[in-house]
């Protein structure tokens, strides 16, 4: 089974890539304050100075870090800004340890916090209970992390949390249904996947569930009656299963989500 994708490949690539500034944005986000100016004197090598300022600028713009990715145009801009020859900048000399130390300073400087996975898990569980579009969950989670002034991690970290929570929620709902449904109710649900003859052509067969999904647009009395009969049957089913649905505690968005899946789903042919 292929893994669920939340962002498409282009969206994921953009999320994981440093921001692409225009000239005005470059001046804004790479501005040097008195504090950073004093700090630069202690950073030693031109590479460390330039990479630190770029890392800080990217964080100001996106509130996250980009695994030592630096755009060449930004390297040249920052190097010129602090009077360094861009040719002196060697990214291979910018170690992971130095990068991690710079991250800790930047987080503290802006008054933010490191990413807290436990908090994110609870937030995702809450979102999954009321929202079933994975992309919306991801965007809402990012917004929540921003409100909490918490560093946004990589796409893989966020998507794995969401996918795990969705799968866990689906498993819980499935187990709850198994406990709550009695034998007769299960048989009735199974009957939706049995074929029945259409009213108009005896040789034309459809699944009962498929017949419920379609309504006649005709204003002929027989077609109107058929629609009404279907609605009455659905109302009876709703009343019968209402106690189970209530105990599932599904949000309106969740109900719409599952209804949409039923409408769009195709019943596989069994040979």
Secondary structure, DSSP 8 states (H G I E B T S, - for coil): -----SS-HHHHHHHHS-----HHHHHHHT---HHHHHHHTTS-SHHHHHHHHHHHHHHHHHSB--TT---HHHHHHHHHHTT--GGG--GGGS-HHHHHHHHHHHHHHHT-B---HHHHHHHHHHHHHH---HHHHHHHHHHHHHHTTB-B--HHHHHHHHHHHHHHHHHHHHHHHHHH--HHHHHHHHHTTSEEE-SS-TT-EEEHHHHHH------SHHHHHHHHHHHHHHHHHHHHHHHHHHHHT--HHHHHHHHHHHHH-------
